[in-house]
Amino acid sequence: MKIYVLNNHWCLLAEEIGRTDTSIELSDAYVIRRWGTTRGIGQIAIHGLREETILDPLAKKTTINPREITFEMTCDDENFTPEHVAGWMADKRFGD
């Protein structure tokens, strides 16, 4: 999975399933509403979701414009799969 930081400061966590010059198709996408980290967004990419992290689910398939991306990070944690995130979400409540 990857973390996409968009020009409007939204942060998305998603699995990239396709890319062209004009669009990136994502599946299992979430808005990272609250990072819940002490060392920035990169802490999630390196160490995984934190207890304090809040994710808001998007549609099963979501498309973004690659020109809107400020930067993207591939998540390092070997357990960082769509299934892992879905299981983590099942143990959490949606938002505040």
C-alpha positions as CSV (number, residue, x, y, z in Angstrom):
1,M,0.0,0.0,0.0
2,K,1.0,3.6,-0.4
3,I,0.4,6.9,1.3
4,Y,-0.4,9.8,-1.1
5,V,-0.1,13.4,0.1
6,L,-2.2,15.6,-2.1
7,N,-1.8,19.3,-3.0
8,N,-4.8,20.2,-0.8
9,H,-3.1,18.5,2.2
10,W,-5.3,15.4,2.2
11,C,-3.5,12.2,2.9
12,L,-4.7,8.9,1.4
13,L,-3.8,5.3,2.2
14,A,-4.5,3.0,-0.7
15,E,-3.5,0.2,-3.0
16,E,-2.6,1.5,-6.4
17,I,-4.1,-0.7,-9.2
18,G,-3.4,1.4,-12.3
19,R,-1.7,4.5,-13.5
20,T,-1.8,6.6,-16.6
21,D,-0.6,10.2,-17.3
22,T,-3.9,11.6,-16.3
23,S,-5.2,9.3,-13.5
24,I,-4.2,6.9,-10.8
25,E,-6.8,4.2,-9.9
26,L,-6.8,3.2,-6.2
27,S,-8.6,0.4,-4.4
28,D,-9.2,0.0,-0.6
29,A,-8.6,3.7,-0.2
30,Y,-8.9,5.7,3.1
31,V,-8.4,9.3,4.1
32,I,-6.0,9.5,7.0
33,R,-8.0,11.9,9.1
34,R,-5.7,11.7,12.1
35,W,-2.2,10.4,11.9
36,G,-1.8,9.6,15.6
37,T,2.0,9.8,15.3
38,T,4.7,11.5,17.2
39,R,7.1,11.7,14.2
40,G,4.9,12.6,11.3
41,I,3.2,10.7,8.5
42,G,6.3,8.8,7.6
43,Q,6.0,6.9,11.0
44,I,2.8,5.3,9.6
45,A,4.6,4.3,6.3
46,I,7.6,2.8,8.3
47,H,5.9,1.3,11.4
48,G,2.2,0.9,10.5
49,L,-1.0,2.3,11.8
50,R,-1.0,3.6,15.3
51,E,-3.7,3.2,18.0
52,E,-4.6,6.9,17.6
53,T,-4.8,6.8,13.8
54,I,-8.2,7.5,12.4
55,L,-9.0,6.4,8.8
56,D,-12.2,7.3,6.9
57,P,-13.0,4.8,4.1
58,L,-13.6,5.8,0.5
59,A,-15.3,4.0,-2.3
60,K,-13.9,0.5,-3.2
61,K,-12.3,2.1,-6.3
62,T,-11.1,5.7,-6.2
63,T,-9.4,7.8,-8.9
64,I,-7.0,10.7,-8.3
65,N,-5.2,13.0,-10.7
66,P,-1.4,12.4,-10.5
67,R,-0.8,16.2,-10.9
68,E,-2.5,16.6,-7.5
69,I,0.1,14.5,-5.6
70,T,2.7,16.4,-3.6
71,F,4.5,13.1,-2.8
72,E,3.8,9.4,-2.2
73,M,5.4,6.8,0.1
74,T,5.3,3.0,-0.2
75,C,4.5,1.5,3.2
76,D,7.4,-0.6,4.5
77,D,5.6,-2.8,7.0
78,E,5.2,-6.3,5.5
79,N,1.8,-6.6,7.1
80,F,0.6,-3.4,5.4
81,T,-1.9,-5.0,3.0
82,P,-5.5,-4.1,2.2
83,E,-6.5,-7.1,4.3
84,H,-4.4,-6.0,7.3
85,V,-5.9,-2.5,7.1
86,A,-9.4,-3.9,6.8
87,G,-8.9,-6.0,9.9
88,W,-7.5,-3.1,11.8
89,M,-10.5,-1.0,10.8
90,A,-12.9,-3.8,11.9
91,D,-11.4,-3.4,15.4
92,K,-11.9,0.4,15.4
93,R,-14.9,2.6,15.3
94,F,-15.3,5.0,12.4
95,G,-14.1,8.5,13.5
96,D,-15.2,10.6,16.3
